[in-house]
């Protein structure tokens, strides 16, 4: 990446990385459970060790119900469709100077070591088996410990998604030969190792993740290496027989996941920073609701549409009426989207650029069209219909082309269908619980507080911050 891009962004990234990035006493366990074992890691500030039982159960239940079970990349026996073992894996989840004493890379490296021990079935795996409390509250019950297995689904969120990314890279390096053939994929005990990944809030997302947008940078004071994209190349010839199927789920405008490709668009940058505050700590929407974007290699991608620009959410907290915010959203969204390339597949590693090849005439036309659209959006929110006769603005604003078509090998999310578990490559398990569509505008609570109920992740919930 050009030096002219690195230098002006380094200070901004230093501030950005210190923002929001991100049970019983831990014990060493050998993961020897039946069915599919979900290895669940917390986010920055939440190591899932030394935390309250209530927080851990709520976190695990949300991860299981909202993301792991619906995406279903795990290779589970068809006769065992709804059972998961759950292990809360201990990871430091520190990020000096805000969360703990470890620099970011140091915390990640420790987490990589422990997750690797768990995947390899070693007794040095540090975690906590989560049993009856989740089984009684979750749509997808866990089962008691029994015979050994090496069928795992790894769940990573924010910092732990970066941990999972590195572990996936290491698995590819360990088991794939230079000519593309595979060595036997077995764990430390010689048992066949089946591993899949479910990542939310992934800063290594190939198109949008900040660690790929500025790949090659390093912030020494914080110990943050921008190490590029999560790999997607574990499939065989023709795209079949994917060894490590993955689901990658993120909020639109979450600055860790969906950072602008063109950082000179300062409005888009500010909106992404606001997304770190308002969206990144709040992964509360089931994967049946997000927009399915398609797949690349072994990975299926989902983007949860932001019902309102994060940039406007502070105004909602200050009491600005919703109709006024809707009027502002449409034209501002057009300008912010100038900072993105929505026609690029989410699985294609896409670094930041200073170039802007967009047609200025088209941009101005879309912006002008967004003004009456925004007026209609606001009037409709106020219950007055759409007197100007415009169509509602889409997820990416007026005039933005649709995302790449979904791959036929990976079905989009479905609802109101029988509960089944897919087997093999990354796919989506339809849920019996119906989706609620796009999140309502009341995402920011009526009293000006972000709604943290049923939160999956870190932030204010669980520690009273």
C-alpha positions in Angstrom: 0.0 0.0 0.0 1.3 3.4 -0.8 3.1 5.3 1.8 0.8 8.3 1.2 -2.1 6.1 2.4 -0.3 4.7 5.4 1.0 7.9 7.0 -2.2 10.0 7.2 -4.2 7.0 8.4 -1.8 5.8 11.1 -2.8 8.3 13.7 -6.5 7.8 13.0 -6.1 4.1 13.2 -4.3 4.4 16.5 -7.3 6.2 18.0 -9.8 3.9 16.3 -8.1 0.8 17.7 -8.4 2.0 21.2 -12.1 2.5 20.9 -14.5 -0.5 21.1 -12.7 -3.4 19.2 -13.5 -5.7 20.4 -18.2 -17.8 34.9 -16.5 -20.2 37.2 -12.8 -20.0 37.5 -11.1 -21.4 34.3 -10.0 -24.9 34.4 -7.9 -27.1 32.0 -10.1 -29.6 30.2 -9.8 -32.1 27.5 -12.6 -31.5 25.0 -14.0 -35.0 24.8 -17.7 -34.6 24.1 -20.3 -36.1 21.8 -22.1 -34.7 18.7 -20.8 -31.3 17.5 -18.8 -29.3 20.0 -19.2 -25.5 19.8 -16.0 -23.8 20.9 -17.2 -20.3 21.8 -14.9 -17.4 22.5 -15.8 -14.0 23.8 -15.0 -10.5 22.5 -12.6 -7.9 23.7 -13.1 -7.3 27.4 -14.9 -10.6 27.9 -12.6 -13.7 28.2 -15.5 -15.9 29.4 -13.4 -16.7 32.5 -14.0 -15.0 35.8 -17.2 -13.6 34.5 -20.7 -14.0 36.0 -22.5 -17.2 35.1 -25.5 -15.2 33.9 -23.3 -13.3 31.4 -21.7 -16.4 30.1 -24.9 -18.3 29.7 -26.5 -15.3 27.9 -23.5 -14.9 25.6 -23.3 -18.6 24.8 -27.1 -18.9 24.3 -27.0 -15.9 21.9 -24.1 -17.3 19.9 -25.7 -20.7 19.6 -29.2 -19.6 18.7 -28.5 -16.5 16.6 -25.5 -17.6 14.7 -24.0 -21.1 15.1 -27.2 -23.2 14.7 -28.7 -21.2 11.9 -25.6 -21.1 9.7 -24.8 -24.7 10.4 -21.5 -25.1 8.6 -20.6 -27.9 11.1 -20.5 -31.4 9.8 -23.0 -33.0 12.1 -24.7 -36.4 11.8 -28.2 -36.1 10.2 -29.5 -38.3 13.1 -28.3 -35.7 15.6 -29.9 -32.5 14.1 -30.2 -30.2 17.1 -27.6 -31.1 19.7 -24.5 -29.2 20.5 -21.9 -29.5 23.2 -20.8 -26.0 24.3 -17.4 -25.1 25.6 -16.7 -21.5 26.6 -13.0 -21.2 25.6 -10.8 -19.0 27.7 -9.0 -16.3 25.7 -7.5 -13.1 27.2 -9.5 -10.7 25.1 -7.3 -7.8 26.3 -6.4 -4.6 24.4 -4.2 -2.2 26.3 -4.7 0.5 27.4 -8.5 0.1 27.6 -8.9 -3.6 28.3 -6.2 -5.2 30.4 -2.4 -5.1 30.2 -1.7 -7.1 27.0 -1.2 -5.5 23.7 -3.6 -6.6 21.0 -1.3 -9.0 19.2 -0.1 -10.5 22.5 -3.6 -11.2 23.6 -4.5 -12.7 20.2 -1.4 -14.9 20.2 -2.4 -16.4 23.6 -5.9 -17.0 22.4 -4.6 -18.7 19.3 -2.5 -21.1 21.4 -5.5 -22.1 23.6 -8.0 -22.5 20.7 -5.4 -24.7 19.0 -5.1 -26.9 22.1 -8.9 -27.2 22.2 -9.2 -28.2 18.5 -6.4 -30.7 18.8 -8.1 -32.4 21.8 -5.3 -31.7 24.2 -5.9 -31.7 27.9 -4.2 -28.3 28.1 -7.3 -26.7 26.6 -8.6 -24.1 29.0 -12.3 -23.6 29.0 -15.5 -24.3 30.8 -18.2 -26.8 29.7 -21.6 -25.0 29.6 -24.4 -27.5 30.2 -27.9 -27.4 31.6 -28.4 -23.7 31.9 -28.0 -23.3 28.2 -30.0 -26.4 27.4 -33.0 -25.1 29.3 -33.0 -21.7 27.6 -31.8 -22.4 24.1 -33.7 -23.6 21.0 -30.7 -25.8 20.4 -29.9 -27.9 23.5 -26.5 -29.0 24.5 -25.9 -32.6 25.5 -23.9 -34.2 28.3 -20.3 -35.1 28.0 -19.7 -38.6 26.7 -17.6 -40.2 24.0 -14.8 -38.3 22.3 -15.3 -36.4 19.1 -13.3 -34.1 16.9 -16.2 -32.4 15.2 -16.0 -28.7 16.1 -17.6 -25.4 15.3 -15.5 -22.4 16.3 -17.3 -19.2 17.2 -15.3 -16.0 17.1 -16.5 -12.4 17.7 -14.4 -9.3 17.1 -10.9 -10.0 18.6 -11.7 -13.7 18.8 -12.7 -13.7 15.1 -9.1 -12.6 14.5 -8.0 -15.5 16.7 -10.1 -17.9 14.6 -8.7 -16.4 11.4 -5.2 -17.2 12.5 -6.1 -20.7 13.6 -7.8 -21.3 10.2 -4.6 -20.1 8.4 -2.5 -22.5 10.6 -4.8 -25.4 9.9 -4.4 -24.8 6.1 -0.7 -24.6 6.5 -0.5 -27.7 8.6 -2.6 -30.0 6.5 -2.4 -28.9 2.9 0.5 -29.9 0.8 2.2 -27.4 -1.6 0.6 -29.2 -4.6 -2.9 -28.6 -3.2 -3.4 -32.2 -1.9 -4.2 -32.8 1.7 -2.5 -34.6 4.5 -4.7 -36.6 6.8 -6.6 -34.0 8.9 -6.3 -35.5 12.3 -6.0 -34.0 15.8 -3.2 -34.6 18.3 -4.8 -37.9 19.3 -5.0 -39.2 15.8 -8.8 -38.7 15.4 -10.2 -37.2 12.3 -10.6 -33.4 12.8 -13.6 -31.7 11.3 -13.7 -28.0 12.0 -15.9 -25.2 10.8 -16.0 -21.5 11.8 -18.7 -18.9 12.5 -17.4 -15.4 12.7 -19.2 -12.2 13.7 -17.8 -8.7 13.8 -14.8 -10.0 11.9 -12.0 -7.4 11.5 -10.4 -9.7 8.9 -13.4 -9.8 6.6 -11.9 -9.8 3.1 -13.9 -6.8 1.8 -14.5 -4.4 4.6 -12.5 -5.7 7.5 -10.2 -3.0 8.8 -7.3 -5.5 9.2 -7.5 -6.1 5.4 -8.3 -2.6 4.4 -4.9 -1.5 5.7 -3.1 -4.8 5.4 0.7 -4.4 6.2 0.3 -1.6 8.7 1.5 -2.0 12.3 0.8 0.3 15.3 3.6 -0.3 17.7 2.2 1.5 20.7 -0.9 -0.7 20.7 0.7 -3.9 19.2 -1.8 -4.1 16.3 -0.7 -5.9 13.1 -3.0 -5.4 10.2 -2.6 -9.0 8.9 -5.0 -9.2 6.0 -8.1 -11.3 5.2 -9.5 -14.5 6.6 -8.7 -17.3 4.1 -11.4 -18.9 2.1 -9.5 -21.5 0.1 -10.0 -24.8 2.0 -12.2 -26.3 -0.8 -11.2 -29.0 -3.3 -11.3 -28.8 -7.1 -14.5 -27.4 -8.4 -15.3 -25.8 -5.0 -16.5 -28.9 -3.3 -15.3 -30.8 -0.2 -14.5 -27.7 1.8 -12.4 -28.7 4.8 -13.1 -25.7 7.0 -16.5 -24.2 6.0 -17.1 -20.8 7.4 -19.9 -18.3 7.9 -19.0 -14.6 8.2 -21.6 -12.2 9.6 -21.4 -8.5 10.1 -23.3 -5.3 10.5 -23.3 -2.8 7.6 -21.3 0.2 8.7 -19.7 -1.6 11.7 -16.3 0.1 11.3 -14.3 -3.1 12.2 -16.2 -5.1 9.6 -17.4 -2.7 6.9 -14.8 0.1 6.8 -14.9 2.4 3.7 -12.6 1.4 0.9 -11.9 5.1 0.2 -10.8 6.7 3.5 -10.7 10.1 2.0 -14.5 10.1 2.3 -14.4 11.6 5.8 -18.2 11.3 6.2 -18.0 7.6 5.6 -15.1 7.3 8.0 -17.0 9.1 10.8 -20.0 6.9 10.1 -17.9 3.8 10.4 -16.4 5.1 13.7 -20.0 5.6 15.0 -20.8 2.1 13.8 -18.0 0.8 16.1 -19.8 2.4 19.0 -23.4 1.7 18.2 -23.4 -1.5 16.1 -20.3 -3.5 16.9 -21.3 -4.2 20.5 -24.8 -5.2 19.5 -25.0 -8.4 17.5 -28.6 -9.2 18.5 -30.2 -10.1 15.1 -30.6 -13.7 14.1 -28.7 -14.7 10.9 -32.0 -15.4 9.2 -32.5 -11.6 9.1 -29.3 -10.4 7.5 -28.8 -9.9 3.8 -27.1 -13.0 2.3 -24.3 -11.7 0.1 -23.1 -14.9 -1.6 -20.1 -17.1 -1.0 -16.4 -17.2 -1.9 -14.6 -20.5 -1.6 -15.5 -22.1 1.7 -17.2 -19.0 3.2 -20.8 -17.7 3.1 -21.2 -14.0 3.8 -24.0 -12.1 5.5 -24.4 -8.4 6.0 -27.0 -7.2 8.5 -28.5 -4.0 7.1 -28.2 -0.9 9.2 -31.8 0.5 9.6 -30.3 4.0 10.3 -26.9 5.5 9.7 -24.8 5.2 12.9 -23.8 8.8 12.3 -27.5 9.7 13.1 -27.8 7.5 16.2 -26.4 10.1 18.6 -29.1 12.5 17.4 -31.7 9.9 18.2 -30.3 9.7 21.7 -30.7 13.4 22.0 -34.3 13.2 21.1 -34.4 14.2 17.5 -37.6 12.8 16.0 -37.4 9.8 13.8 -39.1 11.4 10.7 -36.4 14.1 10.7 -33.6 11.5 10.9 -35.2 9.5 8.1 -35.2 12.7 5.9 -31.5 13.1 6.6 -30.6 9.4 6.1 -31.3 9.0 2.4 -29.0 11.8 1.1 -26.3 11.2 3.7 -26.3 7.4 2.8 -25.7 8.2 -0.8 -22.6 10.3 0.1 -21.4 7.7 2.5 -21.8 4.9 0.0 -19.4 6.8 -2.3 -16.7 5.5 0.0 -17.6 1.8 -0.7 -17.5 -0.6 -3.7 -20.6 -2.7 -3.1 -20.1 -4.5 -6.4 -17.0 -6.3 -5.1 -17.7 -9.7 -3.7 -17.4 -9.7 0.1 -14.9 -12.6 -0.1 -12.4 -10.8 -2.4 -9.6 -9.2 -0.3 -10.0 -5.5 -1.0 -7.5 -3.0 0.4 -8.1 0.7 0.9 -7.4 3.0 -2.0 -7.1 6.7 -2.7 -8.6 6.3 -6.2 -12.2 7.2 -7.0 -13.4 6.0 -10.4 -17.0 6.7 -9.9 -19.0 8.7 -12.5 -19.5 12.2 -11.0 -22.7 12.7 -13.0 -24.2 9.5 -11.6 -23.2 10.5 -8.1 -24.9 13.9 -8.4 -28.0 12.3 -10.0 -28.3 9.8 -7.1 -27.8 12.6 -4.5 -30.5 14.8 -6.0 -32.9 11.8 -6.2 -32.2 11.0 -2.6 -33.5 14.4 -1.4 -37.2 13.7 -2.3 -36.7 10.1 -1.3 -35.6 11.2 2.1 -38.6 13.6 2.4 -41.0 10.7 1.6 -39.2 8.4 4.0 -39.7 11.0 6.8 -43.3 11.7 5.9 -44.0 8.0 5.8 -42.4 7.5 9.2 -44.7 10.3 10.5 -47.7 8.4 9.1 -48.3 10.8 6.1 -47.5 8.3 3.3 -45.2 9.1 0.4 -46.8 12.2 -1.3 -43.8 12.7 -3.7 -44.3 9.2 -5.1 -40.7 8.0 -4.6 -39.7 4.5 -3.8 -38.0 3.8 -0.4 -34.2 4.0 -0.4 -32.5 0.6 -0.4 -30.0 -0.7 2.0 -27.2 1.0 0.2 -29.0 4.1 -0.7 -30.5 5.5 -3.9 -29.0 4.2 -7.1 -26.5 1.7 -5.7 -26.2 -1.5 -7.7 -27.2 -4.7 -6.0 -24.6 -7.0 -4.4 -23.1 -9.9 -6.4 -25.6 -12.7 -6.9 -25.6 -15.5 -4.4 -23.8 -18.7 -5.2 -26.2 -21.5 -6.0 -24.2 -23.9 -3.9 -25.0 -22.0 -0.7 -28.7 -21.2 -0.1 -29.7 -17.9 1.4 -31.3 -17.7 4.8 -34.8 -19.2 5.1 -37.5 -19.0 7.7 -40.6 -21.0 8.7 -39.2 -24.3 7.5 -38.5 -27.5 9.3 -35.4 -27.5 11.4 -32.5 -29.5 9.8 -28.8 -29.4 9.9 -26.8 -29.2 6.6 -23.8 -31.5 6.2 -20.6 -30.6 4.3 -19.9 -27.2 2.9 -21.0 -23.9 4.4 -24.8 -23.6 4.3 -27.7 -22.2 6.2 -30.0 -24.2 8.5 -33.5 -22.9 8.3 -34.9 -21.9 11.6 -38.3 -22.7 13.1 -38.3 -19.2 14.5 -39.5 -16.7 12.0 -37.3 -13.7 11.1 -38.2 -10.3 12.1 -36.8 -8.6 9.0 -34.8 -5.4 9.3 -34.3 -4.2 12.8 -36.8 -1.4 13.7 -35.8 2.2 14.1 -36.2 1.8 17.8 -32.8 0.1 17.8 -31.8 3.1 19.9 -34.1 3.0 22.9 -36.8 5.4 23.6 -34.9 6.9 26.5 -31.8 7.5 24.4 -30.0 4.3 25.5 -28.6 1.6 23.2 -30.7 -1.5 23.6 -28.3 -4.2 25.0 -31.0 -6.8 25.6 -30.0 -10.3 24.5 -26.6 -8.9 23.5 -24.1 -11.3 22.0 -20.7 -9.7 22.6 -19.0 -7.1 24.7 -19.7 -3.6 25.6 -21.8 -2.4 28.5 -23.7 -5.6 29.1 -22.3 -8.0 31.6 -19.8 -5.7 33.3 -21.8 -2.6 33.9 -19.4 -0.4 32.0 
